[in-house]
C-alpha cells in the first residue's frame, strides 16, 4: 500500500513548484510593455475556438474574420497559386490571350492539351484574377494576366523561381550554418568567390540577361521618384547590361552615360548599349567595385539592386571604395526593395529575406540601415525618397 504521507509530500512539492513558476511567469508578463501584454491577451482570444465561433455569428465581425481566414489561406495555398502562374507562363497561355478572346477548345487545340484539363487551368486562373470568362467559355486576360504577358522581365522571374522552389524543398536546411550549396548560389556566380573580377563571360551571362529583362519596373519606379534632369553624367555601378542607363537616356536625351561592372559583364553592356545607338553617349568600365578605382567624372552615381546582394562587411567595403573614388559633392542614389512599414515593403522584405538566404549572400535592409552604412562610409546629406511602389524600390540618396 502506498504511503499517503509520501504522496502528500510529493503533491505539496509539485504545487509549490507550479506556484513558483506561475509567479515567475506573472512577473515576466507584468514586465512586458503594455502593447505586448495587450497583444498576448488578444492572441489568447483568437486561439479560442469558442471565441471564433461567436464572432462568426456577428455580421460585422464575420467580415473581419473571413478576411483574416482568406489571408491565411493565401499563405497556406501560396505554392499552389505560384505553380498555376508558372504553368500559365510555361505553356504560353497568357501570350496566346494577348489582345484576343478565345474559347477553351481553341486554346486546348493550340496548346496541344486535353480540353477538360485546359478548362480546369482556365477556371483556376480566373479564380486567381489572372484570366476572365467574359461570356460562356470565352476567355480573355484579367489585369494580372495582362501585366504578366506584357512584361518579359516578370515572366522571366516567374520562370527563374523554379530554381528557388527547388532550394526550398527542405526550407529548414537554409537555417543551418553549414548549408551553403544551393542552385541560387551557383546561379549568382559573383557571391561564390573572393575574386568576382575573374569570372568569365559564361559565368555571368545568364544572370545578366535576367537582370536586364527584369529591370523595366525598377527603372520606371526610379525615374518616377528622382529627377535626373539636372544630372550631367550618370554612372550606374553594378549596372549589368545597361538596362537602367538605357531607360534614363530615353527619358533625358542630354544625359551622358557611364557604367561600371565586372569585366565580363562590362563587355556585354558595351555591346548592348551600342545596339541601342547609345555608344556615343556612353563609356563602360570593367572592374571590382570593392577594390578597383571607380571613375570619378560623374555628378550622380546609382547603385540599383546592388547593396542588397551583399552582407554588411562587403557593403561597407563597396561604400568605402566608392567614397574614396568619387569627387566631393557627387550624389549617390541607392535604389532597391527595402524593409518598411507599408504592405509593399513588408512583402518585399519577406520575399527577399528568404531569397537571399537561399542565395547565400545579402539581406533586405531598411532605409535606416542603409543610411547608417552610408554615414559610416563618410557620406552626408542622407535622406530617404519614397517611390510610387515600395514593393519595387525605395531610394536613399547621399552626397560625397
Helices and strands as residue ranges (DSSP letters): H 4-31, H 34-47, H 49-55, H 59-76, H 78-91, H 93-96, E 102-103, H 104-111, H 115-127, E 131-135, E 138-141, H 143-150, H 152-167, G 171-175, H 183-187, G 189-191, G 196-198, H 201-213, H 216-225, G 228-230, E 233-237, H 243-251, E 256-261, H 263-275, G 279-281, E 282-286, E 300-304, G 307-309, H 312-325, E 331-336, H 343-359, H 367-377, E 380-385, E 394-399
